[in-house]
Amino acid sequence: MAQPEVMLSSQNVDTLRQEHQGLETRLRELDKHRSLSPEEQYEVQVIKKRKLALKDAINRKESHP
């Protein structure tokens, strides 16, 4: 399986932004819950890490077109 960084580098900025926004929407949905199951807590951690990776990739692409 390809490294996440490699997969990010092959996507365009618009695609990365769309994924980032989708993850943000999911985080807002989870935030509405009174409490989270262990699976949901894990999902939040995974989403936050992915969002950071996406943001870094977007910033790199905008800095070095």
C-alpha positions, 0 to 999 in steps of 0.5 A: 500500500502507498504511503499517505504522503505519496497519495496526498502528493498525487491529488490536486489542491481542490480535492485535498480541500474537499476531503479536509472539509468532509472531515471537518463536517464529520468532526462537527457531527461527532462533537454534537454527541453527548459522549463518544464510544471508544470507536468514535473516540478513535475515529476523532483521533484518526480524522484529526491526524488526516486533517493535519496531513491534508493541511500540510499537503495543501500548504506545500502545494500552494507554496511550490506549485 
